[in-house]
Amino acid sequence: MLYARKIEVGRLVYIRLGEHAGKTCVIVDLVDQKHLLVDGPHNGLTRQVIRLNQVAITDLKINIPRGCKTKIVREALEKDDTPTKFLSSGLHKKAAAKAAKAGLGDFDRFKARVAKTAHNRKIRSAVRKLKKSS
């Protein structure tokens, strides 16, 4: 199958761009091919229409009817414990690593670059030894 993550009602999405970047919400309805009606009662996100290119679709899904009320979305999220499951996903870890890297200072970036160079130098010398011996 080409796409494993379908855009469907009840799918948990991660907002990548815009004023609510970094928050998660649930698809409540599909407006058209490029817009979704989302609701995020677990992190204070009000029901709103958001563009599809601003979100990343996750593997997590809750069972809710199309166009349901915020109360039903909140209860379904609490029942499945979906927000805490998202914290252990790769998408959250990648976003956290990106935020940590963005928060580095000048000297921290320098130290990371020096450590990366030293690591690559060790790998390069080991590869050269293996090529020379064979």
C-alpha positions as CSV (number, residue, x, y, z in Angstrom):
1,M,0.0,0.0,0.0
2,L,1.3,3.4,-0.9
3,Y,0.0,5.5,2.1
4,A,-0.4,3.9,5.5
5,R,-1.7,7.0,7.3
6,K,-5.0,8.1,5.9
7,I,-6.6,11.5,6.4
8,E,-9.7,10.5,8.3
9,V,-12.0,11.6,11.1
10,G,-10.4,10.8,14.5
11,R,-6.8,10.9,13.3
12,L,-4.4,12.7,15.6
13,V,-2.3,15.3,13.7
14,Y,0.7,17.3,14.7
15,I,0.7,21.0,13.7
16,R,4.1,21.8,12.1
17,L,3.5,25.4,10.9
18,G,1.5,28.5,12.0
19,E,0.7,30.0,15.3
20,H,-0.1,26.7,16.9
21,A,3.0,24.9,15.8
22,G,4.1,22.1,18.1
23,K,0.5,21.2,19.3
24,T,-1.5,18.1,18.5
25,C,-5.2,18.0,17.5
26,V,-7.8,15.6,16.2
27,I,-9.4,15.7,12.8
28,V,-13.2,16.3,13.3
29,D,-14.2,16.8,9.7
30,L,-12.8,17.3,6.2
31,V,-13.7,20.7,4.7
32,D,-12.3,20.2,1.2
33,Q,-9.2,18.7,-0.3
34,K,-6.8,21.1,1.4
35,H,-8.6,22.0,4.7
36,L,-9.4,20.1,7.9
37,L,-11.7,21.0,10.8
38,V,-9.6,20.1,13.9
39,D,-10.1,20.2,17.6
40,G,-7.6,20.0,20.4
41,P,-9.3,20.1,23.8
42,H,-6.3,18.4,25.5
43,N,-4.0,21.3,24.9
44,G,-6.3,24.3,24.7
45,L,-6.7,24.4,20.9
46,T,-10.1,25.6,19.9
47,R,-12.0,24.1,17.0
48,Q,-10.8,25.6,13.8
49,V,-10.1,25.1,10.1
50,I,-6.4,24.4,9.3
51,R,-4.6,23.7,6.0
52,L,-3.5,20.2,5.3
53,N,0.0,21.3,4.4
54,Q,0.5,22.7,8.0
55,V,0.0,19.3,9.7
56,A,1.8,16.0,9.9
57,I,-0.4,12.9,10.2
58,T,0.3,10.5,13.0
59,D,-0.4,6.8,13.4
60,L,-2.7,7.4,16.3
61,K,-6.5,7.4,15.8
62,I,-9.5,7.7,18.1
63,N,-13.0,6.5,17.4
64,I,-15.3,9.6,17.1
65,P,-18.2,10.4,14.8
66,R,-17.9,13.0,12.1
67,G,-18.5,16.6,13.3
68,C,-18.9,15.6,17.0
69,K,-18.7,18.0,19.9
70,T,-15.6,18.9,21.8
71,K,-16.8,17.0,24.9
72,I,-16.9,13.7,22.9
73,V,-13.4,14.4,21.5
74,R,-12.0,15.1,25.0
75,E,-13.6,11.9,26.4
76,A,-12.2,9.8,23.6
77,L,-8.7,11.2,24.0
78,E,-8.8,10.5,27.8
79,K,-10.2,7.0,27.3
80,D,-7.4,6.0,24.8
81,D,-4.7,8.0,26.6
82,T,-3.7,9.2,23.1
83,P,-1.7,12.4,24.1
84,T,0.7,10.4,26.2
85,K,1.1,7.8,23.4
86,F,2.1,10.6,21.1
87,L,4.9,11.6,23.5
88,S,6.6,8.3,22.8
89,S,6.3,8.5,19.0
90,G,9.1,9.3,16.7
91,L,7.5,12.5,15.4
92,H,7.5,14.0,18.9
93,K,11.1,12.9,19.5
94,K,12.2,14.4,16.2
95,A,10.5,17.7,17.0
96,A,12.0,17.8,20.5
97,A,15.5,17.2,19.0
98,K,14.9,20.0,16.5
99,A,13.9,22.4,19.3
100,A,16.9,21.5,21.4
101,K,19.2,22.0,18.5
102,A,17.6,25.4,17.8
103,G,18.2,26.4,21.4
104,L,21.9,25.8,21.3
105,G,24.3,28.8,21.8
106,D,27.3,29.6,19.7
107,F,29.8,27.7,21.8
108,D,27.4,24.6,22.0
109,R,27.2,24.6,18.2
110,F,31.0,24.8,18.0
111,K,31.4,21.8,20.5
112,A,28.9,19.8,18.5
113,R,30.7,20.5,15.2
114,V,34.1,19.5,16.8
115,A,32.6,16.3,18.2
116,K,31.1,15.4,14.8
117,T,34.3,16.1,13.0
118,A,36.3,13.9,15.4
119,H,33.7,11.1,15.1
120,N,33.8,11.2,11.3
121,R,37.6,11.2,11.3
122,K,37.7,8.0,13.3
123,I,35.2,6.4,10.9
124,R,37.2,7.6,7.9
125,S,40.5,6.2,9.3
126,A,38.9,2.8,10.1
127,V,37.5,2.6,6.5
128,R,40.9,3.4,5.1
129,K,42.5,0.7,7.1
130,L,40.0,-1.9,5.9
131,K,40.5,-0.8,2.3
132,K,44.3,-1.0,2.7
133,S,44.1,-4.5,4.2
134,S,41.9,-6.0,1.5
